[in-house]
Amino acid sequence: MIFKTDIILNWPIENTFAALKSPAMMKKVAWPLVIFKPVNPEVFPESWQDGQTYKMNMYLLGFLPMGWQELKISGQQDADKYILKDVGPGWAVKWWDHQVILTKTSENKTHYKEELILSTGFLKPIIWLGMTTLFWWRKYRWLKLTK
């Protein structure tokens, strides 16, 4: 399955990249649909660290268990383009390959382009519905939080 988001955010690229690297922002844009709880390490860092792997449990609406997911983070940046990638296995999603590319469009605007490729098993229809809803919600939250 492939999910995509393509939006313009009213934030400078540096602020957008800092937010993207923040577990706090990951939690904000998914809330209240999905709640993330760190497993390893037991506390999320202030910022995702390149080369590190993070394991988390996920809960639909804060109380329905959705299993665990691991994310291995990598990133790169230059003056006008930032890339953040996370990949890893999970309980319901057998493989997760997620990439966000930020491109500077002006001093205070950033083009946010994201692609998530998932490998799933028998839960594919449920995961498709959930991820479609979550991607729509995250897009709405990113736009709202960056006005």
Protein Blocks (a to p, Z undefined) as FASTA:
>chain_A
ZZdddddddbdfklmmmmmmpmklmmmmmpckbccddfbdcbdcfbdcehiacdddddee
hlacgbjadddddddddfkbccdddddddfklmbacdddddddfbfkbccdddddddddd
fklmmmmmmmmmmmmmmmmmmmmmmZZ
